C-alpha cells in the first residue's frame, strides 16, 4: 500500500502539532513575560518562575512519556490495520499516569521549600518559588491527562484536535494572567506571582475538559477502564520505564543548568530563565516535525514500508535543519526586542544578551536531534534513545559545564554545555537509523 509522506502530508501533521507543542512552555513563558513587568520584585519573580518551571518540566517530561508510548503503539497497529486490538489501551494508560500524578502531588506539596532549596534558591526567590509551586502543582494531573490524550490523537494520525485544545488553553491562560497578575482596579486585586499560578491551573483544567469532549465525540476510543489489561500494556510500561530513565538523565542536565545559574546571582538566574524558556519554545516548536516523524514512522514500521521510512528520515532531516536556521535568523533579527519583552531590568538584560546568541546557534542542531528523537519514539526504540541521553548527560554535559565553570564562564558555561550535549544527542540517532533501516530497504 502506497504511503503518503509528501511535503503537504508532513506539514498537515507537523503544523498543528507545532502549535499544540508550544502549549506547556508557553504557559510558563506567558507567566514569565507578564510577571517580569510587575512593579514589585520582578527579578525575583522571574527567578522563582524559572526554578519552578525547571522542576515542573522535569515532572511533566518524566511522567508525560505516556504520549510517546500510546502514540507509538497505536500508530504501529494502525499501519498494520489492527487498531481494534488496542482500542482499550489509552484508557488503561491514562488511569496509570493520572494516579501516579496525584501521588507526586501529595509527596511534593509539603516539601516544596526543601525541593527548591535543592535548586540553590534562597530568600525572596525561595519564598516566591514555594508560593508559585503550591498553587500551580494542582494543574499537574490535568496536564498529564491532556498529554496522554494528545498521544492517543497522534496515534490516530490526528494533530488537529491537540492544536485546538492547546490554542484555547493558551488564550485562557493569557487572559487570566493579565487579569489576575495585574488586577482590575476596584474589582480584582493584583495577585502578582500567585495570579500567574492560578491562571495556569485554570487553563490546564480547561484543556483537560475539552480533551475529554473531543476524544469521546470525535473518535472511537473510550475512556472507560476495561480489564483485563491489553496485551500491549507490558510493552507500553517497558517503553515508559526506558523513557523514564532517559528523562531523568535529561533533567539532570536541566537541574545542573538551573542550579549553577542560581548560584551566580539573581540577575543570572533571571537571564537564564528567559533563555531557557525561549529555548524550550524553540524545542517544542520543532516538536511539530518531530511529531510528524513520530506519527508517520510508527505507521510505516507497522506497514513494513522501509524504503518510504528512509525517504521520510531524509526529508525530515532537511526540513528540520532549514526550520532551525529560520528560527535562528529570526532570533538574531529581533535580538534586542526579544529580551525587553520579558524584563526591563538592565542587569538581567545584560546577562541575557551575553548568551542568547549561543541559544540561537543551537537551533538547527536541536531541530535535527529532536526530529530523530521523535522518529525513534514512533519506532519504539526507547532503549536506544535512553542510552544516548545517559551518555550525553554523564560524559558530555556535566564535564563540559564543570570545566567551563572552573574557567569562570558563568552562564556561557551552562549554554556551551547544552550545545555540546545536543550535538552528542543527535549524531548517534542519525547513524543508528540509517544503519538499521537502509539494509531493510535494500532488501525490498
C-alpha positions as CSV (number, residue, x, y, z in Angstrom):
1,X,0.0,0.0,0.0
2,X,1.3,3.4,-1.0
3,X,2.2,5.6,2.0
4,X,1.8,9.4,1.7
5,X,4.9,11.3,3.0
6,X,4.6,14.3,0.8
7,X,5.5,17.8,1.9
8,X,1.8,18.5,2.2
9,X,1.1,15.4,4.3
10,X,4.1,16.1,6.6
11,X,3.0,19.7,7.2
12,X,-0.6,18.7,7.6
13,X,0.6,16.7,10.7
14,X,3.5,19.0,11.7
15,X,1.9,22.4,11.7
16,X,-1.0,21.6,14.1
17,X,1.4,19.6,16.3
18,X,3.8,22.5,16.2
19,X,1.1,24.8,17.6
20,X,0.0,22.2,20.2
21,X,3.6,21.5,21.2
22,X,4.2,25.0,22.5
23,X,1.2,25.0,24.9
24,X,3.0,23.9,28.1
25,X,6.2,26.0,27.7
26,X,4.0,28.9,26.5
27,X,2.1,28.7,29.8
28,X,5.3,29.3,31.7
29,X,6.6,31.9,29.2
30,X,3.4,33.9,29.4
31,X,3.7,33.9,33.2
32,X,7.3,35.0,32.8
33,X,6.6,37.9,30.4
34,X,3.7,39.3,32.4
35,X,5.2,38.8,35.9
36,X,8.6,40.2,34.6
37,X,6.9,43.5,34.1
38,X,5.3,43.9,37.5
39,X,6.4,46.8,39.7
40,X,7.5,44.8,42.8
41,X,10.4,42.3,42.9
42,X,10.2,41.5,39.2
43,X,13.7,39.9,39.0
44,X,13.0,37.7,42.0
45,X,9.6,36.7,40.5
46,X,11.3,35.7,37.2
47,X,13.8,33.7,39.0
48,X,11.1,31.8,41.0
49,X,9.1,31.0,37.9
50,X,12.3,29.7,36.3
51,X,13.2,27.4,39.2
52,X,9.6,26.1,39.5
53,X,9.4,25.8,35.7
54,X,12.5,23.6,35.7
55,X,11.1,21.3,38.4
56,X,7.7,21.1,36.8
57,X,9.2,20.5,33.4
58,X,11.1,17.6,34.9
59,X,7.9,16.1,36.3
60,X,6.0,16.6,33.1
61,X,8.7,15.1,30.9
62,X,9.3,12.2,33.3
63,X,5.6,11.2,33.7
64,X,4.3,12.6,30.5
65,X,6.0,9.9,28.4
66,X,2.7,8.1,28.1
67,X,2.1,10.3,25.0
68,X,5.0,8.7,23.1
69,X,4.2,5.2,24.3
70,X,0.5,5.4,23.3
71,X,1.3,7.1,20.0
72,X,3.9,4.5,19.0
73,X,1.7,1.5,19.7
74,X,-1.5,3.0,18.2
75,X,0.3,4.2,15.0
76,X,2.0,0.8,14.5
77,X,-1.3,-1.1,14.9
78,X,-3.0,1.4,12.6
79,X,-0.3,0.8,9.9
80,X,-0.9,-2.9,10.3
81,X,-4.7,-2.5,10.1
82,X,-5.2,-3.9,13.5
83,X,-6.3,-0.9,15.5
84,X,-9.2,-2.7,17.1
85,X,-6.7,-4.8,19.1
86,X,-5.5,-1.8,21.1
87,X,-8.6,0.4,21.5
88,X,-8.7,-0.1,25.3
89,X,-5.0,0.7,25.8
90,X,-5.3,4.5,26.1
91,X,-7.8,4.4,29.0
92,X,-5.6,2.0,30.9
93,X,-2.6,4.1,30.3
94,X,-4.4,7.3,31.3
95,X,-5.5,5.8,34.6
96,X,-2.0,4.7,35.4
97,X,-0.4,8.1,34.7
98,X,-3.1,10.2,36.4
99,X,-3.0,8.0,39.6
100,X,0.8,8.5,39.6
101,X,0.4,12.3,39.2
102,X,-1.8,12.5,42.3
103,X,0.8,10.6,44.3
104,X,3.6,13.0,43.1
105,X,1.4,16.0,44.0
106,X,0.8,14.6,47.6
107,X,4.5,13.9,48.1
108,X,5.9,17.1,46.7
109,X,3.5,19.7,48.1
110,X,4.6,19.6,51.8
111,X,8.3,19.5,50.8
112,X,8.2,22.4,48.3
113,X,10.7,24.5,50.3
114,X,13.2,21.6,50.6
115,X,12.9,20.9,46.9
116,X,13.7,24.5,45.8
117,X,16.5,24.9,48.4
118,X,18.0,21.9,46.5
119,X,17.9,24.2,43.4
120,X,20.0,26.8,45.4
121,X,17.0,29.1,45.9
122,X,17.1,31.3,49.0
123,X,15.5,34.5,50.4
124,X,12.7,36.1,48.4
125,X,13.2,33.8,45.4
126,X,12.7,30.7,47.6
127,X,9.6,32.2,49.2
128,X,8.1,33.0,45.7
129,X,9.1,29.6,44.4
130,X,7.2,27.8,47.1
131,X,4.2,30.2,46.8
132,X,4.0,29.7,43.0
133,X,4.5,25.9,43.1
134,X,2.0,25.1,45.8
135,X,-0.7,26.6,43.5
136,X,0.5,25.5,40.1
137,X,1.1,21.9,41.1
138,X,-2.6,21.3,41.2
139,X,-2.7,21.6,37.5
140,X,-0.1,18.7,37.1
141,X,-2.7,15.8,37.0
142,X,-4.7,17.7,34.3
143,X,-1.5,18.4,32.3
144,X,-0.6,14.7,32.3
145,X,-4.1,13.7,31.3
146,X,-4.0,16.1,28.4
147,X,-0.6,14.8,27.3
148,X,-1.9,11.2,27.3
149,X,-5.0,12.3,25.2
150,X,-2.6,14.1,22.8
151,X,-0.7,10.8,22.4
152,X,-4.0,9.0,21.5
153,X,-4.8,11.6,18.9
154,X,-1.3,11.3,17.4
155,X,-1.5,7.6,17.2
156,X,-4.7,8.0,15.2
157,X,-2.7,10.4,12.8
158,X,-4.6,13.4,14.1
159,X,-2.8,16.5,15.3
160,X,-5.7,19.0,14.6
161,X,-7.6,18.4,17.9
162,X,-4.5,18.7,20.1
163,X,-3.8,22.0,18.3
164,X,-7.3,23.2,19.0
165,X,-7.1,22.2,22.7
166,X,-3.7,24.0,23.0
167,X,-4.9,27.2,21.4
168,X,-7.9,27.5,23.7
169,X,-5.9,26.7,26.8
170,X,-3.2,29.3,25.8
171,X,-5.8,32.0,25.2
172,X,-7.4,31.3,28.6
173,X,-4.0,31.4,30.3
174,X,-3.0,34.8,28.7
175,X,-6.3,36.5,29.5
176,X,-6.3,35.2,33.1
177,X,-2.7,36.2,33.5
178,X,-3.4,39.8,32.6
179,X,-6.4,39.9,34.9
180,X,-5.0,38.1,38.0
181,X,-1.4,39.3,37.9
182,X,-2.1,43.0,37.4
183,X,-5.6,43.0,38.8
184,X,-8.6,45.0,37.7
185,X,-8.9,48.3,39.6
186,X,-11.7,48.3,42.1
187,X,-12.8,44.7,41.3
188,X,-9.8,42.2,41.5
189,X,-6.7,43.0,43.5
190,X,-3.3,42.4,41.8
191,X,-2.1,38.9,42.8
192,X,1.3,39.1,41.2
193,X,3.1,35.7,41.0
194,X,0.1,33.9,42.7
195,X,-2.2,35.2,39.9
196,X,0.1,33.7,37.3
197,X,-0.1,30.3,39.0
198,X,-3.9,30.4,39.3
199,X,-4.1,31.3,35.6
200,X,-2.0,28.4,34.6
201,X,-4.0,25.9,36.7
202,X,-7.4,27.1,35.3
203,X,-6.0,26.9,31.8
204,X,-4.8,23.3,32.4
205,X,-8.2,22.2,33.8
206,X,-10.0,23.8,30.8
207,X,-7.7,21.9,28.4
208,X,-8.5,18.6,30.1
209,X,-12.2,19.2,29.9
210,X,-12.0,20.0,26.1
211,X,-9.8,16.9,25.6
212,X,-12.4,14.6,27.2
213,X,-15.1,16.0,25.0
214,X,-13.2,15.7,21.7
215,X,-11.9,12.3,22.4
216,X,-15.3,10.9,23.2
217,X,-17.2,12.7,20.5
218,X,-14.7,12.5,17.6
219,X,-13.0,9.1,18.0
220,X,-13.9,5.5,18.7
221,X,-11.6,5.5,21.7
222,X,-13.3,5.1,25.1
223,X,-12.1,6.4,28.5
224,X,-13.8,3.6,30.3
225,X,-11.3,1.4,32.1
226,X,-11.7,-2.2,30.9
227,X,-10.0,-5.2,32.4
228,X,-8.0,-7.4,31.9
229,X,-5.1,-5.2,30.7
230,X,-4.4,-5.1,27.0
231,X,-1.7,-7.5,25.7
232,X,0.4,-4.4,24.8
233,X,0.4,-2.9,28.3
234,X,3.7,-4.7,29.2
235,X,5.4,-3.2,26.1
236,X,3.9,0.1,26.9
237,X,5.2,0.0,30.5
238,X,8.7,-1.1,29.2
239,X,8.7,1.9,26.8
240,X,7.7,4.2,29.7
241,X,10.3,2.9,32.0
242,X,13.0,3.4,29.4
243,X,11.7,6.9,28.7
244,X,11.6,7.5,32.5
245,X,15.3,6.8,32.8
246,X,16.0,8.8,29.7
247,X,14.1,11.8,31.1
248,X,15.8,11.6,34.4
249,X,19.1,11.9,32.5
250,X,17.6,14.9,30.6
251,X,16.5,16.6,33.8
252,X,19.9,16.0,35.5
253,X,21.2,18.4,32.8
254,X,18.4,20.9,33.4
255,X,18.9,20.6,37.2
256,X,22.7,21.4,36.9
257,X,21.9,24.3,34.5
258,X,19.3,25.8,36.8
259,X,21.4,25.2,39.9
260,X,24.5,26.7,38.6
261,X,22.7,29.7,37.1
262,X,21.0,30.3,40.5
263,X,24.4,30.2,42.3
264,X,25.8,33.0,40.1
265,X,23.2,35.6,41.4
266,X,19.7,36.9,40.9
267,X,20.3,38.6,37.5
268,X,21.9,35.4,36.2
269,X,19.1,33.0,37.1
270,X,16.6,35.6,35.7
271,X,18.6,35.8,32.4
272,X,18.9,32.0,32.3
273,X,15.2,31.6,32.9
274,X,14.4,33.8,29.9
275,X,16.9,32.0,27.8
276,X,15.7,28.5,28.9
277,X,12.0,29.4,28.2
278,X,12.9,30.7,24.7
279,X,15.0,27.5,24.1
280,X,12.1,25.3,25.2
281,X,9.7,27.2,22.9
282,X,12.1,26.5,20.1
283,X,12.3,22.9,21.1
284,X,8.5,22.5,21.3
285,X,8.1,24.4,18.0
286,X,10.2,21.9,16.2
287,X,8.3,19.2,18.0
288,X,5.7,19.7,15.2
289,X,8.1,18.0,12.7
290,X,9.2,15.6,15.4
291,X,5.6,14.6,16.0
292,X,5.1,14.1,12.2
293,X,8.2,11.8,12.3
294,X,6.8,10.0,15.3
295,X,3.4,9.5,13.8
296,X,4.5,8.5,10.3
297,X,7.4,6.4,11.3
298,X,5.3,4.2,13.6
299,X,2.7,3.7,10.8
300,X,5.4,3.0,8.2
301,X,7.1,0.5,10.5
302,X,3.7,-1.3,11.1
303,X,3.3,-1.5,7.3
304,X,6.9,-2.6,6.8
305,X,7.4,0.2,4.3
306,X,11.2,0.6,4.9
307,X,12.0,2.4,1.7
308,X,9.4,5.1,2.5
309,X,10.7,5.2,6.0
310,X,14.2,6.1,4.8
311,X,12.8,8.7,2.5
312,X,10.9,10.2,5.4
313,X,14.0,10.4,7.5
314,X,15.9,12.2,4.7
315,X,13.1,14.7,4.2
316,X,12.7,15.4,7.9
317,X,16.4,15.9,8.3
318,X,16.3,18.6,5.6
319,X,13.1,20.3,6.9
320,X,14.4,20.3,10.4
321,X,17.7,21.9,9.5
322,X,16.1,24.6,7.4
323,X,13.5,25.3,10.1
324,X,16.2,25.6,12.8
325,X,18.1,28.1,10.6
326,X,14.9,30.2,10.1
327,X,14.3,30.3,13.9
328,X,18.0,31.4,14.5
329,X,17.8,34.1,11.8
330,X,14.5,35.5,13.3
331,X,16.2,35.5,16.8
332,X,19.2,37.4,15.5
333,X,17.0,40.0,13.7
334,X,14.9,40.7,16.9
335,X,17.8,40.1,19.3
336,X,17.3,43.2,21.5
337,X,13.5,43.4,21.4
338,X,13.1,39.8,22.5
339,X,14.9,40.4,25.8
340,X,12.8,43.5,26.5
341,X,9.6,41.5,26.2
342,X,10.4,39.8,29.4
343,X,12.1,42.4,31.6
344,X,13.3,46.0,31.7
345,X,15.9,45.2,34.4
346,X,19.3,46.3,32.9
347,X,21.4,43.8,34.8
348,X,19.2,40.9,33.7
349,X,19.2,42.1,30.1
350,X,23.0,42.4,30.1
351,X,23.4,38.8,31.1
352,X,20.7,37.6,28.7
353,X,22.2,39.4,25.7
354,X,25.7,38.0,26.5
355,X,24.5,34.4,26.0
356,X,21.4,34.5,23.8
357,X,23.5,34.0,20.7
358,X,24.5,30.6,21.8
359,X,20.9,29.5,22.1
360,X,20.2,30.8,18.6
361,X,23.2,28.9,17.1
362,X,21.9,25.7,18.7
363,X,18.6,25.8,16.8
364,X,19.5,23.9,13.6
365,X,21.3,21.2,15.7
366,X,18.4,21.0,18.1
367,X,15.9,20.6,15.3
368,X,17.7,17.6,13.8
369,X,18.2,16.0,17.2
370,X,14.5,16.5,18.3
371,X,13.1,15.2,15.0
372,X,15.1,12.0,15.1
373,X,14.2,11.6,18.7
374,X,10.6,11.7,17.8
375,X,11.1,9.2,15.0
376,X,12.8,6.8,17.4
377,X,9.9,7.1,19.8
378,X,7.5,6.3,16.9
379,X,9.6,3.2,16.0
380,X,9.5,2.1,19.7
381,X,13.3,2.4,20.0
382,X,13.1,3.7,23.6
383,X,16.0,1.8,24.9
384,X,18.4,3.3,22.4
385,X,17.4,6.9,23.0
386,X,17.6,6.2,26.7
387,X,21.2,5.2,26.3
388,X,22.1,8.2,24.1
389,X,20.7,10.6,26.8
390,X,22.6,8.8,29.6
391,X,25.9,9.0,27.7
392,X,25.4,12.6,26.6
393,X,24.5,13.9,30.1
394,X,27.1,11.9,32.0
395,X,30.1,12.1,29.7
396,X,29.4,15.4,27.9
397,X,27.1,17.9,29.6
398,X,28.3,17.6,33.2
399,X,32.1,17.5,32.4
400,X,31.8,20.5,29.9
401,X,29.8,22.5,32.5
402,X,32.4,21.8,35.2
403,X,35.3,22.7,33.0
404,X,33.9,26.0,31.7
405,X,32.6,26.9,35.2
406,X,36.1,26.5,36.6
407,X,37.2,29.0,33.9
408,X,34.6,31.4,35.3
409,X,32.4,31.4,32.1
410,X,29.3,31.6,34.3
411,X,26.1,31.5,32.0
412,X,28.4,30.9,29.0
413,X,29.5,27.6,30.7
414,X,25.8,26.5,31.0
415,X,24.9,27.1,27.4
416,X,28.1,25.8,25.9
417,X,27.5,22.6,27.9
418,X,23.9,22.4,26.4
419,X,25.3,22.9,22.9
420,X,27.8,20.0,23.2
421,X,25.0,17.9,24.8
422,X,22.6,18.4,21.9
423,X,25.3,17.5,19.4
424,X,26.0,14.2,21.0
425,X,22.3,13.5,21.3
426,X,21.6,14.0,17.5
427,X,24.5,12.4,15.7
428,X,24.1,8.8,17.0
429,X,20.4,8.8,16.2
430,X,21.1,9.5,12.5
431,X,23.8,6.9,12.3
432,X,21.6,4.2,14.1
433,X,18.6,5.0,11.9
434,X,20.4,4.6,8.6
435,X,22.4,1.6,9.8
436,X,19.3,-0.3,10.8
437,X,16.8,0.6,8.0
438,X,19.0,1.1,4.9
439,X,19.7,-2.7,4.7
440,X,16.0,-3.5,5.2
441,X,15.0,-1.0,2.5
442,X,17.6,-2.5,0.1
443,X,16.1,-6.0,0.5
444,X,12.6,-4.8,-0.6
